[in-house]
Amino acid sequence: MNDINLRDHFLISMPHLNDGNFSHTLTYICDHSDQGAMGLVINRPMELSLKDILGHLEIDVEALARPEMPVYAGGPVQGERGFVLHRPCGRAWNSTYEINADLHLTTSLDILEAIGAGKGPDQYLIALGYAGWGAGQLEQEMSDNAWLSCPADLDIIFATAAPERLEAAASKLGVNLDLLTSQSGHG
């Protein structure tokens, strides 16, 4: 299990996972190396909308295409820090990490200004905070059956309603989460 790389994968929380930060969550893994892992929970919308966040940052929202789009609770680490998971749009941002050719993670204010002006990426998800694991921690949690994983699916991220994302990811594996127990995977 040490050779596993979960970058660009979903982590599907197992039903018995009792951690309040991750119970019933679907997490997209943005980076995974021998140093640890970083991801965003993508199925926990907050009470905040995109319009609320941009207004708080004093960004004009007149051209905002989807003002009521939810902002997600991306994880328990640095909950005040914003992350934009998005499709590339042919424009460079001040601080972008290319996860793969189809998905980038940007943390700079310029992308939010462009979104507010109607000139940002067509598909994006905004989260406050992130999920982080130290070296070997995620691998240990995987071996302890806290998570299932599968390759990420852009339709689940951008075209599936938040309450349906966890089940949609599990169904890619042919799994019904209601039928799993903590003993799954142990012979």
C-alpha positions in Angstrom: 0.0 0.0 0.0 3.0 2.3 0.2 3.2 2.6 -3.6 -0.4 3.9 -3.9 -0.9 7.4 -5.2 -4.4 8.8 -4.7 -3.9 12.1 -6.5 -6.9 12.8 -8.7 -9.0 10.2 -6.8 -12.0 10.4 -4.6 -11.9 9.2 -1.0 -15.3 7.8 0.0 -15.8 7.7 3.7 -16.8 4.4 5.1 -20.2 4.4 6.9 -18.5 3.5 10.3 -16.1 6.5 10.1 -17.1 8.5 13.2 -14.8 11.5 12.7 -17.1 14.5 12.6 -14.9 16.1 10.0 -15.2 13.3 7.6 -18.3 11.3 8.4 -20.4 10.8 5.2 -17.9 12.8 3.0 -16.6 12.6 -0.5 -13.1 14.1 -0.7 -11.2 14.9 -3.8 -7.5 14.3 -3.4 -5.5 17.2 -5.1 -2.1 15.9 -4.2 -0.5 12.8 -2.6 3.1 12.0 -2.1 5.4 10.4 0.4 5.1 13.8 2.3 1.4 13.3 2.8 -1.9 14.2 1.1 -4.1 17.2 0.5 -7.7 17.2 -0.6 -11.1 19.0 -0.6 -14.4 17.7 0.8 -16.8 18.3 -2.1 -20.1 17.3 -0.6 -20.6 19.6 2.4 -22.1 22.9 1.2 -21.9 25.7 3.8 -24.6 28.3 4.5 -22.4 30.7 2.5 -23.0 31.4 -1.1 -20.5 32.5 -3.7 -22.2 36.0 -3.7 -21.7 36.1 0.1 -17.9 35.3 -0.2 -17.3 37.7 -3.0 -19.2 40.4 -1.3 -17.1 39.9 1.9 -14.0 40.3 -0.2 -15.5 43.4 -1.8 -15.5 41.9 -5.3 -18.1 43.1 -7.7 -20.7 40.5 -8.4 -22.8 42.2 -11.1 -21.7 39.8 -13.8 -21.7 36.7 -11.5 -23.4 33.8 -13.4 -24.4 31.8 -10.3 -24.6 34.0 -7.2 -26.3 31.4 -5.0 -23.8 28.7 -5.8 -22.7 27.2 -2.5 -19.3 27.4 -1.0 -18.1 24.1 0.5 -16.5 23.2 3.8 -13.4 21.8 2.2 -11.9 20.3 5.4 -10.8 21.1 9.0 -7.4 22.7 8.1 -7.2 26.5 7.6 -11.0 27.0 7.4 -10.6 30.6 6.5 -8.5 29.9 3.4 -10.2 29.7 0.0 -9.6 27.1 -2.7 -11.0 27.0 -6.2 -11.1 23.6 -7.9 -11.7 24.3 -11.6 -11.4 23.3 -15.2 -8.6 25.2 -17.0 -9.8 28.1 -19.1 -6.8 29.2 -21.1 -5.9 31.8 -18.5 -3.0 31.8 -16.0 -3.8 32.7 -12.4 -1.3 34.0 -9.8 -1.3 30.8 -7.7 -2.4 27.6 -9.5 -1.5 24.0 -9.0 -2.1 21.8 -12.0 -3.5 18.5 -10.7 -3.9 17.2 -14.2 -4.7 18.5 -17.7 -8.4 18.7 -16.9 -8.4 20.1 -13.3 -6.5 22.8 -11.5 -6.5 24.2 -8.0 -6.1 27.9 -7.5 -5.8 29.9 -4.3 -5.2 33.4 -5.5 -7.7 36.2 -5.4 -7.5 36.9 -9.2 -9.6 33.9 -10.1 -12.4 35.1 -7.7 -12.3 38.5 -9.3 -12.6 36.9 -12.7 -15.5 34.8 -11.6 -17.2 37.8 -10.2 -16.7 39.6 -13.6 -18.1 36.6 -15.5 -14.7 35.9 -17.0 -13.6 32.9 -14.9 -13.6 29.2 -15.7 -16.9 27.6 -16.8 -16.7 24.9 -14.2 -15.5 25.4 -10.6 -16.1 24.5 -7.0 -15.1 26.9 -4.2 -14.2 25.5 -0.8 -13.0 27.0 2.5 -10.4 24.9 4.3 -8.9 21.6 3.2 -8.2 18.1 4.4 -4.6 17.2 5.1 -2.8 14.0 6.0 0.8 13.7 7.2 3.3 11.2 5.7 1.9 7.7 5.8 -1.3 8.8 7.6 -3.7 8.4 4.7 -2.2 5.1 3.8 -2.7 3.9 7.4 -6.4 5.1 7.3 -6.9 3.2 4.0 -5.5 0.0 5.5 -7.8 0.6 8.6 -10.8 0.6 6.2 -11.7 4.2 6.9 -11.9 5.0 3.2 -12.6 3.5 -0.2 -11.1 5.2 -3.2 -11.8 5.4 -6.9 -10.6 7.6 -9.8 -12.2 11.0 -9.7 -15.0 11.9 -12.1 -15.5 15.4 -13.3 -19.2 14.9 -13.7 -19.5 14.0 -10.1 -17.6 17.2 -9.1 -19.3 19.6 -11.4 -22.6 18.2 -12.6 -23.9 16.1 -9.6 -25.9 17.7 -6.8 -23.8 17.8 -3.5 -26.1 15.4 -1.6 -25.8 12.8 -4.4 -22.0 12.9 -4.8 -21.0 10.4 -2.2 -23.4 7.7 -3.5 -22.5 8.5 -7.1 -18.8 7.9 -6.4 -19.5 4.7 -4.5 -21.7 3.5 -7.3 -18.6 3.8 -9.7 -17.2 1.0 -7.6 -20.4 -0.9 -7.6 -20.7 -0.3 -3.8 -23.8 0.3 -1.8 -22.5 2.2 1.3 -25.6 1.1 3.3 -24.5 -2.5 3.1 -20.9 -2.0 4.2 -19.5 -2.7 7.7 -16.2 -2.0 9.4 -15.1 -5.5 8.4 -15.2 -4.9 4.7 -11.9 -5.9 3.1 -10.9 -8.2 6.0 -10.9 -11.9 5.2 
